Amino acid sequence: MERKYRRWPAAVLLAWWCVDGSYLAYWSVVNPTVMIREGQWAMSLCLFLLCGFVWRIKPDAVLAEVRERRHAGLLLKSDPNK
């Protein structure tokens, strides 16, 4: 993994926008009295990070690993007699 430290400020700003900024902007326009940001940001941050981990997966590598395990007989096989 290559580390690009110069991009971290932009990444932090983008993460804030995705997790809390868009929520703040939306509810500031729709109904400013309904702000529940204190309880919302932690769950949004977890979901944001989870999506980041999922998007980082390379599908070709995962499929190659599954094929390799299948050919090696390491995957569970269903019994057609059951």
Residue, then its C-alpha position, 0 to 999 in steps of 0.5 A: m500500500e502506497r502512503k500519500y501523506r499530502r492527500w490526507p487533509a483532502a481525505v479528512l475533509l471528504a470523510w467529514w463531508c460524507v459522514d457529517g457535513s452532508y447531514l448537517a447541510y441537509w437538516s440545516v435547510v429542511n428543519p434546523t430543530v431536528m439536529i441529532r448529530e451527536g448520536q448519528w456521527a459515530m454510526s455514520l463513521c463506522l459505515f463510512l470506514l466499512c464501505g472503504f474497506v469493502w471498496r478496497i477489495k479487488p474482485d479479481a484477487v478474491l475470485a482468483e483465491v476462490r478458484e484456487r481454493r476450489h481446485a485445491g479442494l478447500l471449499l466446502k462442497s454440498d452433498p447432493n445426497k442430502 
